[in-house]
Amino acid sequence: MHENTAKTYYGPETAKAKEYLHICGTTLVSYPQILAAMGRVKKACALTNKQIQTLDAQKADAIIAACDELIAGKFADQFPLSAIGGFGAILNVTANEVLAERANEILAGNAGGVCPHDHVNMGQSANDVLRTAKVLAVYDAVGALLGNFAHLEKPLAGKAEALKDIVKVGRVSYRDAVPVTLGQEFSGYHSQIKRIRLRLEEERERWNSVPLGATVLGTGLGCKPGYFDAVCGNLSAVCGREITQSGNLFDAMQSADAYVMLHAHIQSLAICVAKIGIDIRLMASGPRAGLGEIALKALQPGSSIMPGKLNPVVPHMMMQMSQRISANHAGIAMAASSGELDLGSASSVIFKSLLDSMELIGKGMRIFGEKVVASVLPQTERCRSLAEQSLALSVVVSAVFGYRAGTRIAQLALEKNITCKEAAVRDGLLSQAEADELFDVSVLTDIRKSENLFQKFAGRRAN
């Protein structure tokens, strides 16, 4: 939560941006991660300049105190910058203005005036400051996203266990396939989400390398002696974890591909969640003309003209969320390629879209897990009935007696509108007792049990 302040702390440059660059209704107030990150960066710079004695101690302490307040959520309303464009150089200007004004207020005339440029921005460029702050904000945002995974992973794992004995028909290209259990399907869903979480945990650790000290292009021009070597150590102390300088400062200043790679993981997650939502929507279709294999908790009416109709509104929302995140990815990719020569893209689209996508998928996983996955109820009898009627069970015959025999049984079952088990008995291929054993759909969902079963029937030949 951010605190509103009665006084205006930003200066004339921010006022101009507020007037001329206000292109959308969303401002940086909606992105507290970047404001806190800017506070951490500016604090580390002030500590460094105090340490190397290029900044008066009193002024440095006042700036540091102001930074602490910004980190704590104060002054968010002093960044009235449009989210489209506002993540660029103007953000650094506004931070300088706000922190300088607050530092002067803290000093209350006990020292000379703190200047936004000469003191708050000492040894810095908007380029290295913003790239560093964005790295810190991404680390925090990914951490917040990782905290939301449990809301989806846990119910998926729970359903994988609870539904492990519910046999249903599998489907390939919307056609009947071999038996599978609901639990096996949900174990696959759980594995997808867990796999992406592990990728994101690994990816997050890459966001601890920053170009602070690079100033404009990577040469460090404008830094006082000792600043470059000390600033990341101070930033590490401020953040409470090790922050290192980028291995190649020119790469760090020129490129934005890291954002594309990170967002690809977010897009992958959104696609998986949407796919799970689509599957659940299909399995819950009906109640009379659909698959009807599971039932979902009724959340809201689905039609203004058909009384009693209920729509899977949350799965629908997950699909739209995925579409929005994919659109964000396209924008990030385009923006990342827009940097020229020595300076990479400064487009606000990259950072805004990345944070928006992480917020969307984080909230989406929470709602989807709690409102949909946790409420899944199997329609056990229907599931088993459809599994036993599947013509794909002819694979049982072909596995034992050969493909030609399997084809004959499938054709007979289709022609007479009977099950493959009934067709095998009617054809004389199997006795009733043998058919009951060989077509046990519960056994056919377990690879070890089915192996033993087929081994028992090994050596039989088609009639």
C-alpha positions as CSV (number, residue, x, y, z in Angstrom):
1,M,0.0,0.0,0.0
2,H,1.3,3.4,-0.9
3,E,0.8,6.6,1.2
4,N,-0.7,9.7,-0.3
5,T,1.1,13.0,0.5
6,A,-0.6,16.3,0.9
7,K,2.4,18.2,-0.4
8,T,3.7,18.2,-4.0
9,Y,7.3,17.0,-4.0
10,Y,7.9,16.6,-7.7
11,G,9.4,19.4,-9.7
12,P,8.9,21.3,-13.0
13,E,10.2,18.5,-15.3
14,T,7.7,16.1,-13.9
15,A,4.9,18.7,-14.1
16,K,5.7,19.1,-17.8
17,A,5.6,15.3,-18.3
18,K,2.3,15.1,-16.5
19,E,0.8,17.7,-18.8
20,Y,2.3,16.7,-22.2
21,L,2.9,12.9,-21.9
22,H,-0.3,11.8,-20.3
23,I,-1.3,9.1,-22.8
24,C,-3.1,6.6,-20.7
25,G,-5.1,6.5,-17.5
26,T,-2.7,4.1,-15.8
27,T,0.2,5.8,-13.9
28,L,3.2,4.5,-12.1
29,V,1.1,4.5,-8.9
30,S,0.0,1.1,-10.1
31,Y,3.5,-0.3,-10.2
32,P,4.9,0.0,-6.6
33,Q,7.7,-2.4,-7.5
34,I,9.6,0.0,-9.7
35,L,9.2,2.9,-7.2
36,A,10.6,0.8,-4.3
37,A,13.4,-0.3,-6.6
38,M,14.3,3.3,-7.6
39,G,14.5,4.0,-3.8
40,R,16.9,1.2,-3.3
41,V,19.1,2.3,-6.2
42,K,19.2,5.9,-5.2
43,K,20.0,4.9,-1.6
44,A,22.9,2.7,-2.7
45,C,24.2,5.6,-4.8
46,A,24.0,8.1,-1.9
47,L,25.7,5.6,0.4
48,T,28.5,5.2,-2.1
49,N,29.0,8.9,-2.7
50,K,29.1,9.4,1.1
51,Q,31.6,6.6,1.4
52,I,34.0,8.0,-1.2
53,Q,33.4,11.5,0.3
54,T,32.1,13.2,-2.8
55,L,28.8,14.0,-1.2
56,D,28.4,15.9,2.0
57,A,27.4,13.5,4.8
58,Q,24.5,15.6,6.0
59,K,23.0,15.8,2.5
60,A,23.7,12.1,1.9
61,D,21.9,11.1,5.1
62,A,18.9,13.2,4.2
63,I,18.8,11.6,0.7
64,I,19.1,8.2,2.3
65,A,16.2,8.9,4.7
66,A,14.1,10.1,1.8
67,C,14.9,6.9,-0.1
68,D,13.9,4.8,2.9
69,E,10.5,6.5,2.8
70,L,10.1,5.9,-0.9
71,I,11.1,2.2,-0.4
72,A,8.4,1.9,2.3
73,G,5.7,3.1,-0.1
74,K,5.5,6.8,0.6
75,F,5.4,9.3,-2.3
76,A,3.8,7.0,-4.8
77,D,1.3,9.7,-5.7
78,Q,4.3,11.9,-6.5
79,F,5.0,9.9,-9.7
80,P,1.9,10.9,-11.8
81,L,3.6,9.5,-14.9
82,S,1.7,7.7,-17.6
83,A,2.6,4.0,-17.7
84,I,3.2,4.3,-21.4
85,G,6.4,6.4,-21.5
86,G,6.7,6.8,-17.8
87,F,9.2,4.0,-17.3
88,G,11.8,5.9,-19.3
89,A,14.2,8.7,-18.4
90,I,11.4,10.8,-16.8
91,L,11.1,8.3,-14.0
92,N,14.7,9.0,-13.0
93,V,14.0,12.8,-13.2
94,T,11.0,12.5,-11.0
95,A,12.8,10.4,-8.5
96,N,15.6,13.0,-8.3
97,E,13.1,15.8,-7.8
98,V,11.0,14.0,-5.2
99,L,14.0,12.8,-3.2
100,A,15.7,16.2,-3.3
101,E,12.6,18.0,-2.1
102,R,12.1,15.5,0.7
103,A,15.8,15.7,1.7
104,N,15.6,19.4,1.9
105,E,12.5,19.1,4.0
106,I,14.4,16.7,6.4
107,L,17.3,19.1,6.6
108,A,14.9,21.9,7.4
109,G,17.5,24.6,6.6
110,N,20.4,22.9,8.5
111,A,22.5,22.5,5.5
112,G,22.8,23.8,1.9
113,G,20.1,22.8,-0.5
114,V,20.0,19.3,-2.0
115,C,20.0,19.5,-5.8
116,P,18.2,16.8,-7.8
117,H,21.0,16.7,-10.4
118,D,24.2,17.5,-8.5
119,H,23.4,15.4,-5.4
120,V,20.6,12.9,-5.8
121,N,21.8,11.9,-9.3
122,M,25.6,12.1,-8.5
123,G,27.6,9.6,-10.5
124,Q,24.5,8.3,-12.3
125,S,22.7,8.3,-15.6
126,A,19.1,7.6,-16.2
127,N,20.3,4.7,-18.3
128,D,22.2,2.7,-15.7
129,V,19.8,3.7,-12.9
130,L,16.7,2.6,-14.7
131,R,18.1,-0.6,-16.0
132,T,19.3,-1.5,-12.5
133,A,15.9,-0.6,-10.9
134,K,14.1,-2.6,-13.4
135,V,16.2,-5.7,-12.6
136,L,15.5,-5.3,-8.9
137,A,11.7,-4.8,-9.6
138,V,11.6,-7.9,-11.8
139,Y,13.3,-10.0,-9.1
140,D,10.6,-8.8,-6.7
141,A,7.7,-9.4,-9.1
142,V,8.9,-12.9,-10.0
143,G,9.1,-13.6,-6.3
144,A,5.5,-12.5,-5.9
145,L,4.4,-14.6,-8.8
146,L,6.1,-17.7,-7.4
147,G,4.1,-17.2,-4.2
148,N,0.9,-17.7,-6.2
149,F,1.8,-21.1,-7.7
150,A,0.7,-23.0,-4.6
151,H,-2.9,-21.8,-5.2
152,L,-2.9,-23.9,-8.4
153,E,-0.3,-26.5,-7.8
154,K,-1.9,-27.7,-4.6
155,P,-5.4,-28.4,-5.8
156,L,-4.1,-30.0,-9.0
157,A,-1.9,-32.3,-7.0
158,G,-4.9,-33.0,-4.7
159,K,-7.1,-33.9,-7.6
160,A,-4.4,-36.1,-9.2
161,E,-4.5,-38.2,-6.0
162,A,-8.2,-38.0,-5.3
163,L,-9.2,-39.0,-8.9
164,K,-6.6,-41.6,-9.5
165,D,-9.1,-44.5,-9.6
166,I,-11.8,-42.7,-11.8
167,V,-11.5,-44.4,-15.2
168,K,-12.6,-42.4,-18.3
169,V,-12.0,-42.5,-22.0
170,G,-9.0,-40.6,-23.4
171,R,-9.5,-38.5,-26.5
172,V,-7.2,-37.7,-29.3
173,S,-8.3,-35.1,-31.9
174,Y,-11.8,-35.2,-30.3
175,R,-12.0,-38.9,-31.1
176,D,-12.3,-41.8,-28.6
177,A,-9.0,-43.2,-27.4
178,V,-7.8,-45.7,-24.8
179,P,-8.8,-45.6,-21.2
180,V,-7.1,-43.2,-18.8
181,T,-7.9,-42.0,-15.3
182,L,-8.9,-38.5,-14.3
183,G,-6.1,-38.6,-11.8
184,Q,-3.6,-39.3,-14.5
185,E,-4.8,-36.3,-16.5
186,F,-4.7,-34.1,-13.5
187,S,-1.2,-35.4,-12.7
188,G,-0.2,-34.1,-16.1
189,Y,-1.6,-30.7,-15.5
190,H,0.2,-30.6,-12.1
191,S,3.4,-31.5,-13.7
192,Q,3.1,-28.8,-16.3
193,I,2.7,-26.1,-13.7
194,K,5.4,-27.4,-11.4
195,R,7.8,-27.6,-14.3
196,I,7.3,-24.0,-15.2
197,R,7.6,-22.9,-11.6
198,L,11.0,-24.6,-11.4
199,R,12.1,-22.8,-14.5
200,L,11.0,-19.5,-13.1
201,E,12.8,-20.2,-9.8
202,E,16.0,-20.7,-11.8
203,E,15.3,-17.7,-14.1
204,R,14.8,-15.4,-11.1
205,E,18.4,-16.0,-10.0
206,R,19.6,-14.4,-13.2
207,W,18.1,-11.1,-12.1
208,N,20.8,-10.2,-9.7
209,S,23.2,-8.7,-12.1
210,V,23.0,-5.0,-12.8
211,P,24.8,-2.3,-14.8
212,L,24.9,0.3,-12.0
213,G,28.0,2.4,-12.5
214,A,27.9,2.1,-16.3
215,T,26.3,5.6,-16.5
216,V,25.4,6.5,-20.0
217,L,26.6,3.8,-22.3
218,G,28.8,1.5,-20.2
219,T,32.0,3.5,-19.9
220,G,31.3,4.8,-16.4
221,L,31.9,8.4,-17.5
222,G,30.9,10.8,-14.7
223,C,31.7,8.5,-11.8
224,K,34.1,9.7,-9.2
225,P,37.1,7.6,-8.2
226,G,36.0,4.6,-6.1
227,Y,32.3,4.9,-6.9
228,F,32.2,2.1,-9.6
229,D,33.9,-0.4,-7.3
230,A,31.8,0.3,-4.3
231,V,28.3,0.9,-5.6
232,C,27.1,-2.7,-6.1
233,G,28.4,-3.7,-2.6
234,N,26.2,-0.9,-1.2
235,L,23.3,-2.0,-3.4
236,S,23.7,-5.6,-2.1
237,A,23.5,-4.3,1.5
238,V,20.4,-2.3,0.7
239,C,18.7,-5.2,-1.0
240,G,19.8,-7.9,1.5
241,R,21.2,-10.2,-1.2
242,E,24.3,-10.2,-3.4
243,I,24.0,-8.0,-6.4
244,T,26.8,-8.1,-8.9
245,Q,27.8,-5.8,-11.8
246,S,27.0,-7.1,-15.3
247,G,29.8,-9.1,-16.8
248,N,29.7,-6.9,-19.9
249,L,28.3,-3.4,-19.3
250,F,27.9,-2.7,-23.0
251,D,25.8,-5.8,-23.4
252,A,23.6,-4.8,-20.4
253,M,23.1,-1.3,-21.9
254,Q,22.4,-2.4,-25.4
255,S,20.1,-5.4,-25.0
256,A,16.7,-6.2,-23.8
257,D,16.5,-9.9,-24.8
258,A,16.5,-11.0,-21.2
259,Y,12.9,-9.5,-20.9
260,V,11.8,-11.5,-23.9
261,M,13.2,-14.7,-22.4
262,L,11.6,-14.1,-19.0
263,H,8.3,-13.2,-20.6
264,A,8.5,-16.4,-22.7
265,H,8.3,-18.4,-19.4
266,I,5.3,-16.3,-18.3
267,Q,3.6,-16.8,-21.7
268,S,4.3,-20.5,-21.5
269,L,2.6,-20.6,-18.0
270,A,-0.4,-18.7,-19.3
271,I,-0.7,-21.1,-22.3
272,C,-0.6,-24.1,-20.0
273,V,-3.2,-22.6,-17.6
274,A,-5.5,-21.8,-20.5
275,K,-5.1,-25.3,-21.9
276,I,-6.1,-26.8,-18.5
277,G,-9.0,-24.5,-18.4
278,I,-10.1,-25.5,-21.9
279,D,-9.9,-29.2,-21.0
280,I,-11.9,-28.7,-17.8
281,R,-14.5,-26.8,-19.7
282,L,-14.8,-29.6,-22.2
283,M,-15.0,-32.3,-19.6
284,A,-17.7,-30.3,-17.7
285,S,-19.7,-29.6,-20.9
286,G,-23.4,-30.4,-20.8
287,P,-25.2,-31.1,-18.6
288,R,-27.0,-33.3,-21.2
289,A,-25.5,-32.7,-24.6
290,G,-21.8,-32.5,-23.6
291,L,-19.1,-34.8,-22.2
292,G,-20.4,-34.5,-18.6
293,E,-17.4,-36.3,-17.1
294,I,-16.9,-33.8,-14.3
295,A,-19.1,-31.2,-12.6
296,L,-18.0,-27.7,-11.5
297,K,-19.3,-25.4,-8.7
298,A,-21.9,-23.0,-10.1
299,L,-20.4,-19.5,-9.9
300,Q,-22.9,-17.3,-11.8
301,P,-25.7,-17.5,-14.3
302,G,-24.6,-17.9,-17.9
303,S,-27.5,-16.6,-19.9
304,S,-30.0,-13.8,-19.9
305,I,-32.4,-15.9,-22.0
306,M,-31.9,-19.5,-21.0
307,P,-32.9,-19.9,-17.3
308,G,-30.7,-22.3,-15.3
309,K,-27.8,-22.2,-17.8
310,L,-24.4,-21.9,-16.1
311,N,-21.2,-21.0,-17.9
312,P,-17.6,-22.0,-17.0
313,V,-16.8,-18.3,-16.5
314,V,-13.4,-18.8,-14.8
315,P,-12.0,-21.1,-17.6
316,H,-13.3,-18.5,-20.1
317,M,-11.4,-15.9,-18.2
318,M,-8.2,-18.0,-18.2
319,M,-8.4,-18.3,-22.0
320,Q,-8.7,-14.5,-22.3
321,M,-5.9,-14.0,-19.8
322,S,-3.6,-16.2,-22.0
323,Q,-4.6,-14.2,-25.1
324,R,-3.7,-10.9,-23.4
325,I,-0.4,-12.3,-22.2
326,S,0.5,-13.5,-25.7
327,A,-0.4,-10.1,-27.0
328,N,2.0,-8.6,-24.4
329,H,4.7,-11.0,-25.6
330,A,4.4,-9.7,-29.1
331,G,4.7,-6.2,-27.9
332,I,7.7,-7.0,-25.8
333,A,9.4,-8.6,-28.7
334,M,8.8,-5.7,-30.9
335,A,9.9,-3.2,-28.3
336,A,13.1,-5.1,-27.5
337,S,14.3,-4.8,-31.1
338,S,13.7,-1.0,-31.1
339,G,17.0,0.0,-29.5
340,E,19.6,1.5,-31.8
341,L,23.4,1.3,-31.7
342,D,24.8,1.8,-28.2
343,L,21.6,2.0,-26.2
344,G,19.0,-0.7,-26.1
345,S,15.3,-0.1,-26.1
346,A,13.9,2.4,-23.6
347,S,10.3,1.5,-24.5
348,S,8.0,1.4,-21.5
349,V,6.0,-1.3,-23.3
350,I,8.6,-3.9,-22.2
351,F,8.5,-3.3,-18.5
352,K,4.8,-2.4,-18.3
353,S,3.8,-5.5,-20.3
354,L,6.0,-7.8,-18.2
355,L,4.6,-6.6,-14.9
356,D,1.1,-6.7,-16.2
357,S,1.5,-10.3,-17.4
358,M,2.9,-11.4,-14.1
359,E,0.1,-9.8,-12.2
360,L,-2.5,-11.3,-14.5
361,I,-1.2,-14.9,-14.3
362,G,-0.6,-14.6,-10.6
363,K,-4.2,-13.6,-9.9
364,G,-5.5,-16.0,-12.5
365,M,-3.8,-19.0,-10.9
366,R,-5.2,-18.1,-7.5
367,I,-8.8,-17.8,-8.8
368,F,-8.6,-20.8,-11.1
369,G,-7.1,-23.0,-8.4
370,E,-9.5,-22.0,-5.7
371,K,-12.7,-21.6,-7.6
372,V,-12.5,-24.3,-10.3
373,V,-9.8,-27.0,-9.8
374,A,-10.7,-27.4,-6.1
375,S,-14.4,-27.8,-7.0
376,V,-14.0,-30.5,-9.7
377,L,-16.4,-33.4,-9.0
378,P,-16.1,-36.6,-11.1
379,Q,-19.1,-38.2,-12.7
380,T,-17.8,-41.6,-12.0
381,E,-20.4,-43.8,-13.7
382,R,-20.5,-41.8,-16.9
383,C,-16.7,-41.7,-17.1
384,R,-16.5,-45.5,-16.9
385,S,-19.4,-46.1,-19.2
386,L,-17.8,-44.0,-22.0
387,A,-14.4,-45.7,-21.4
388,E,-16.0,-49.1,-21.9
389,Q,-17.8,-48.1,-25.0
390,S,-14.7,-46.7,-26.8
391,L,-13.9,-48.4,-30.1
392,A,-10.3,-47.6,-29.4
393,L,-10.4,-50.7,-27.1
394,S,-9.8,-52.7,-30.3
395,V,-6.2,-52.0,-29.5
396,V,-6.4,-54.6,-26.8
397,V,-7.3,-57.2,-29.5
398,S,-4.6,-56.0,-31.9
399,A,-2.0,-56.2,-29.2
400,V,-2.8,-59.9,-28.6
401,F,-4.1,-61.2,-31.9
402,G,-2.7,-58.8,-34.4
403,Y,-3.9,-55.7,-36.3
404,R,-6.2,-57.5,-38.7
405,A,-8.2,-59.0,-35.8
406,G,-8.4,-55.7,-34.0
407,T,-9.7,-54.0,-37.1
408,R,-12.4,-56.8,-37.5
409,I,-13.6,-56.4,-33.9
410,A,-13.7,-52.6,-34.2
411,Q,-15.8,-52.8,-37.4
412,L,-18.2,-55.3,-35.9
413,A,-18.6,-53.2,-32.7
414,L,-19.4,-50.1,-34.9
415,E,-21.8,-52.0,-37.2
416,K,-23.7,-53.6,-34.4
417,N,-23.5,-50.6,-32.0
418,I,-22.0,-52.8,-29.2
419,T,-18.8,-52.6,-27.2
420,C,-15.5,-54.1,-28.4
421,K,-15.7,-56.6,-25.6
422,E,-19.1,-57.7,-26.7
423,A,-17.9,-57.9,-30.3
424,A,-14.9,-60.1,-29.3
425,V,-17.2,-62.5,-27.6
426,R,-19.8,-62.5,-30.5
427,D,-16.9,-63.1,-33.0
428,G,-15.8,-66.1,-31.0
429,L,-12.4,-64.6,-30.5
430,L,-12.7,-64.7,-26.7
431,S,-14.8,-66.4,-24.1
432,Q,-16.9,-64.1,-21.8
433,A,-14.5,-64.7,-18.9
434,E,-11.5,-63.9,-21.1
435,A,-13.1,-60.8,-22.5
436,D,-14.0,-59.6,-19.0
437,E,-10.4,-59.9,-18.0
438,L,-8.8,-58.5,-21.2
439,F,-11.1,-55.5,-21.4
440,D,-10.9,-54.4,-17.8
441,V,-10.5,-50.7,-18.3
442,S,-9.1,-50.2,-14.8
443,V,-6.2,-52.6,-15.6
444,L,-5.6,-50.9,-19.0
445,T,-4.8,-47.6,-17.4
446,D,-1.8,-49.1,-15.5
447,I,1.2,-49.9,-17.5
448,R,2.5,-52.6,-15.2
449,K,-0.9,-54.3,-14.9
450,S,-1.5,-54.2,-18.6
451,E,2.0,-55.6,-19.3
452,N,1.2,-58.6,-17.1
453,L,-2.2,-59.0,-18.7
454,F,-0.8,-59.1,-22.2
455,Q,1.9,-61.4,-21.1
456,K,-0.8,-63.8,-19.9
457,F,-2.5,-63.8,-23.3
458,A,0.8,-64.0,-25.2
459,G,0.9,-66.7,-27.9
460,R,-2.8,-66.4,-28.8
461,R,-3.4,-66.1,-32.5
462,A,-6.3,-64.7,-34.4
463,N,-9.0,-67.1,-35.8
